[in-house]
Amino acid sequence: MNAPQRPPKADPPIPSPPHEEQGAENAYKGGDESPLKGGAEAAVASAMLADLKREMNRLQREIRLAIQAQLAQMSGRTLGSIEANRELARSIQEMLDAHGLRVRCTHCGHPAILRVSPRAGAAAGVFVFDHTIDGRRTFHGGRVLMPEIRLVAKPARKPRGEKKAG
């Protein structure tokens, strides 16, 4: 027969779980059919979660690379005023934050927030990387033009009450 064709890059259909309801129902009624025994259920759940984690990592990598490719086109540009450059940096940071990303500092490699700071002789301000190193807030950069953007994962927050180093 003529089965419908999937587009070449379409994800495979999600299989429905085995008849969990039937097994649980029979177990409740005291039937002979029991759900998976012992650690088998845990193994199936663990495998499913591992597959999900791999898929999520793949999707996050695709998102990161797509955003990075678009931002690369802005490298070496300025919008001409400090207000416009600040709005650009704020918009970029808002988007990155929504996806759990940070820019990679071109000076030291740490995850950072891209900001625009005023600087004498630079009417449109300068792009800087704002981050913390050894518990101290640090600003690297200072370029008039948008730097090359590389993206990294946003670092985990430190638990409350943890003392800062230094």
C-alpha positions as CSV (number, residue, x, y, z in Angstrom):
1,M,0.0,0.0,0.0
2,N,1.0,3.6,-0.2
3,A,2.2,4.7,3.2
4,P,2.6,8.4,3.8
5,Q,6.2,9.5,3.3
6,R,8.1,11.4,6.0
7,P,10.3,14.3,5.0
8,P,14.0,13.2,5.1
9,K,14.9,15.2,8.2
10,A,11.7,14.6,10.2
11,D,12.1,13.0,13.6
12,P,10.8,9.5,13.9
13,P,7.4,9.1,15.5
14,I,7.4,8.8,19.3
15,P,6.5,5.3,20.2
16,S,3.6,4.9,22.6
17,P,4.6,3.2,25.9
18,P,4.0,-0.5,26.3
19,H,0.6,-1.3,27.7
20,E,1.4,0.1,31.2
21,E,-2.2,0.6,32.0
22,Q,-3.0,-3.0,31.3
23,G,-0.1,-4.3,33.4
24,A,-1.0,-2.0,36.3
25,E,-4.6,-3.0,36.0
26,N,-3.9,-6.7,36.1
27,A,-1.5,-6.2,39.0
28,Y,-4.2,-4.3,40.9
29,K,-6.7,-7.1,40.2
30,G,-4.3,-9.7,41.3
31,G,-3.7,-11.1,37.8
32,D,-0.8,-13.2,36.7
33,E,0.6,-10.5,34.3
34,S,2.8,-8.2,36.3
35,P,4.6,-5.1,35.1
36,L,8.4,-5.3,34.5
37,K,10.0,-6.9,37.5
38,G,12.8,-5.8,39.8
39,G,15.3,-3.3,38.4
40,A,14.0,-3.7,34.8
41,E,11.6,-0.8,35.2
42,A,14.4,1.4,36.6
43,A,16.7,0.4,33.7
44,V,14.0,1.3,31.1
45,A,13.4,4.6,32.8
46,S,17.1,5.3,33.0
47,A,17.6,4.5,29.3
48,M,14.7,6.7,28.4
49,L,16.1,9.6,30.4
50,A,19.5,9.1,28.9
51,D,18.0,9.3,25.4
52,L,16.1,12.4,26.3
53,K,19.2,14.0,27.8
54,R,21.2,13.3,24.6
55,E,18.4,14.8,22.4
56,M,18.2,17.9,24.6
57,N,22.0,18.4,24.4
58,R,21.8,18.0,20.6
59,L,19.0,20.6,20.4
60,Q,20.8,23.0,22.7
61,R,24.0,22.7,20.7
62,E,22.0,23.5,17.5
63,I,20.4,26.6,19.1
64,R,23.8,27.8,20.4
65,L,25.5,27.4,17.0
66,A,22.6,29.1,15.2
67,I,22.6,32.1,17.5
68,Q,26.4,32.3,17.3
69,A,26.3,32.2,13.5
70,Q,23.9,35.1,13.4
71,L,25.8,37.2,16.0
72,A,29.0,36.6,14.0
73,Q,27.5,38.8,11.3
74,M,27.5,41.7,13.7
75,S,31.1,41.4,14.6
76,G,33.1,44.5,13.8
77,R,30.1,46.9,13.8
78,T,28.8,49.7,15.9
79,L,25.4,51.3,15.9
80,G,26.9,54.8,16.3
81,S,25.6,55.8,19.7
82,I,26.1,54.6,23.2
83,E,22.3,54.2,23.7
84,A,21.9,52.1,20.5
85,N,25.0,50.0,21.4
86,R,23.7,49.4,24.9
87,E,20.3,48.4,23.6
88,L,21.9,46.0,21.2
89,A,24.0,44.4,24.0
90,R,21.0,44.3,26.3
91,S,18.9,42.5,23.6
92,I,21.6,40.0,22.9
93,Q,22.0,39.3,26.6
94,E,18.3,38.9,27.1
95,M,18.2,36.3,24.2
96,L,21.2,34.4,25.5
97,D,19.9,34.4,29.1
98,A,16.6,32.8,27.8
99,H,18.7,29.9,26.4
100,G,21.1,29.5,29.3
101,L,24.0,31.0,27.4
102,R,26.8,33.6,28.0
103,V,29.4,35.1,25.7
104,R,32.9,33.8,26.1
105,C,35.4,36.6,27.1
106,T,38.0,37.0,24.3
107,H,40.6,37.9,26.9
108,C,40.3,35.1,29.5
109,G,37.7,32.7,28.2
110,H,35.3,33.0,31.1
111,P,31.5,33.1,30.6
112,A,30.6,36.8,30.6
113,I,27.8,39.3,29.9
114,L,28.4,41.6,27.0
115,R,27.9,45.3,28.0
116,V,28.6,48.7,26.6
117,S,30.5,51.2,28.9
118,P,31.2,54.9,28.4
119,R,34.9,55.7,27.6
120,A,36.6,59.0,26.9
121,G,37.1,59.4,23.2
122,A,34.5,56.8,22.2
123,A,31.2,58.6,21.7
124,A,29.4,55.2,21.1
125,G,31.0,53.6,24.1
126,V,33.0,50.4,24.2
127,F,32.0,46.8,24.3
128,V,33.2,45.0,27.4
129,F,32.9,41.5,28.9
130,D,31.5,41.7,32.5
131,H,32.2,38.6,34.6
132,T,33.5,37.4,38.0
133,I,36.9,35.8,38.4
134,D,37.9,34.5,41.9
135,G,34.9,36.3,43.4
136,R,35.8,39.7,41.9
137,R,33.9,41.5,39.2
138,T,36.0,42.0,36.2
139,F,35.6,43.9,32.9
140,H,37.7,42.8,29.9
141,G,37.7,44.2,26.4
142,G,37.0,47.8,25.7
143,R,36.6,47.7,21.9
144,V,34.6,50.4,20.0
145,L,33.4,47.7,17.5
146,M,31.4,44.6,18.4
147,P,33.8,41.8,19.3
148,E,33.7,38.3,17.8
149,I,31.0,36.4,19.8
150,R,31.6,32.8,21.0
151,L,28.9,31.3,23.2
152,V,29.2,29.1,26.2
153,A,26.8,27.6,28.8
154,K,25.7,29.9,31.6
155,P,27.6,28.8,34.8
156,A,25.5,27.4,37.7
157,R,24.7,29.9,40.4
158,K,26.5,29.6,43.7
159,P,24.3,28.6,46.6
160,R,23.2,31.4,48.9
161,G,25.4,32.0,51.9
162,E,28.6,30.8,50.1
163,K,31.4,33.3,50.8
164,K,33.1,34.9,47.9
165,A,36.8,34.2,47.5
166,G,39.1,37.1,48.2
